[in-house]
Amino acid sequence: MDTRILFFAGLREALGTGSESLALPAGIATVGALRDHLAARGESWSALATVKNLRVVVNQQMVGLDAPLKAGDEVAFFPPVTG
């Protein structure tokens, strides 16, 4: 089962996509590990590792980077938003 990943606001614009489905690679067991895995894609993806105050939601619950992941989770990344 794939994990659905959502990107919002400036991240969505920088990455050129609002979502993707990904089978969690072996060793990716936390939100932080997923973020690092995606950031390792390079170029615009590295923004995931450098955005300050990145917010993460798993299955519609705000979590920290140490939150565990399992196949089928929905993970959403939100950069800080100003208004």
C-alpha positions as CSV (number, residue, x, y, z in Angstrom):
1,M,0.0,0.0,0.0
2,D,1.3,3.4,-0.9
3,T,1.7,6.4,1.3
4,R,0.0,9.6,0.0
5,I,2.1,12.7,0.3
6,L,0.6,16.2,0.0
7,F,2.5,19.5,-0.5
8,F,1.0,22.9,0.3
9,A,1.6,26.6,-0.4
10,G,5.2,27.5,-1.4
11,L,6.3,23.9,-1.3
12,R,3.7,22.9,-3.9
13,E,4.8,25.8,-6.1
14,A,8.5,25.0,-5.7
15,L,8.1,21.2,-6.3
16,G,5.6,21.7,-9.2
17,T,3.2,19.1,-7.6
18,G,0.6,19.0,-4.9
19,S,0.7,15.3,-4.2
20,E,2.3,12.0,-5.0
21,S,2.0,8.4,-3.9
22,L,5.1,6.5,-2.8
23,A,5.8,3.1,-1.5
24,L,7.8,3.7,1.7
25,P,11.4,2.5,1.0
26,A,13.0,0.2,3.6
27,G,14.3,2.2,6.5
28,I,11.9,5.0,6.2
29,A,10.0,4.7,9.5
30,T,9.5,8.3,10.6
31,V,8.3,11.6,9.2
32,G,11.8,13.0,9.5
33,A,13.3,10.1,7.5
34,L,10.6,10.6,4.8
35,R,11.4,14.3,4.6
36,D,15.1,13.5,4.3
37,H,14.5,10.9,1.7
38,L,12.4,13.3,-0.4
39,A,14.9,16.2,0.1
40,A,17.7,13.9,-1.2
41,R,16.1,14.1,-4.6
42,G,18.0,17.4,-5.0
43,E,17.2,20.8,-6.5
44,S,13.8,22.1,-5.4
45,W,13.2,19.0,-3.2
46,S,16.0,20.1,-0.9
47,A,13.7,22.8,0.3
48,L,11.9,20.2,2.5
49,A,15.0,20.0,4.6
50,T,15.8,23.7,4.8
51,V,12.3,25.2,5.4
52,K,12.2,26.6,9.0
53,N,9.1,25.8,11.0
54,L,7.9,23.1,8.6
55,R,4.6,21.7,9.7
56,V,3.7,18.0,9.1
57,V,0.3,16.3,9.4
58,V,-0.1,12.6,9.3
59,N,-3.7,11.3,8.9
60,Q,-5.0,14.8,9.7
61,Q,-3.1,15.0,13.0
62,M,-0.3,17.5,13.5
63,V,2.9,15.5,14.4
64,G,6.6,16.0,14.9
65,L,9.4,14.7,12.7
66,D,9.9,11.7,15.0
67,A,6.3,10.5,14.4
68,P,6.2,6.9,13.1
69,L,4.9,6.1,9.6
70,K,3.3,3.1,8.1
71,A,2.1,2.2,4.6
72,G,-1.2,3.8,3.8
73,D,-0.6,6.9,5.8
74,E,-1.4,10.3,4.4
75,V,1.4,12.8,5.0
76,A,1.0,16.5,4.4
77,F,3.9,19.1,4.5
78,F,3.1,22.7,5.1
79,P,5.6,25.5,5.0
80,P,5.1,28.5,7.4
81,V,2.4,30.8,6.0
82,T,2.3,34.5,6.4
83,G,-0.7,36.7,5.9
